[in-house]
């Protein structure tokens, strides 16, 4: 094991100690259960299984087929979907497969812009989605920092995209998927919903489920869903073949079966009643934290959150996002700098930070603790260059977190 390779072992030990002693507030991260970790390290990592159950290009697939069928069945049950593909290595390949299933290179697409809270794969110019397709982007309104569905409808009517690709990486408001379906229908587009960030909240019933409305739903499995790093695609039966062909052989080779085993376990965990309570607490914590930050003089983009994340506009504190995120990291609060909509500052030094509550909620923090978290954040933002403040905050957080276990059983 790791004792036999001290160089790697020591890095892993340092990482474990770091993760346990800081407030991990990157909204796309979480803490998996011991069973998920165990499955990731299982002997399924030794296998290859190109193809799909009963249609593989390798022999000896009995257990691999059983595993993939079980994982797909759990995914369909949990999200109410007709078909699931559980092979995508992560979210970007899942999104690439979604495009490939319904578009040809050069087709027009409409997606949510990066600074409005969309993802790179929703048509950003340096991403494959902006290079292979004629990508058009919608932005949130400048005054409300929210999607204006009438504007989206008008824009889609002009552009006539083949696909309307909607999802969030930092948009904190719930999407109106029924309205998006109407907009897609009106211009003859496919609707793809990327719920990478909010998949666990959908399962918990605290965020709208796009499955009844979207032709294709993509997600990652490691964010609020609290599974292994990975991706998944859900779709209507009529698109199943196109989606499966896009994943393999369109983009990928063999699925990562150890990742699939871990995903099956995570989906089993997400089906438990305790997961619903977990999802509810994630959102309650995020709303509570947002309010505490507002009470302490900060502005939350769009005025708040409906999910697990928020983007904090730091301009009232005269500090940029990069400087803030670096000071917070040294103080034991790990987050990421993030652009705000219509950000006057450059992407490497934007005006905001993005905060999320999934990991803190997994550790057991609740509303009363969100006041402490807000205090620590604001203390650092008010004195980012004060070494004593930074060191004292880091020590306080480390001591505080000793009460909150880092391991859990799902
Ligand atoms: N966009 C990344 C994030 O939200 O952290 C994940 O792809």
Boltz pocket constraint, residues with backbone or C-beta under 6 A from the ligand:
constraints:
  - pocket:
      binder: B
      contacts: [[A, 28], [A, 91], [A, 119], [A, 168], [A, 169]]
      max_distance: 6.0
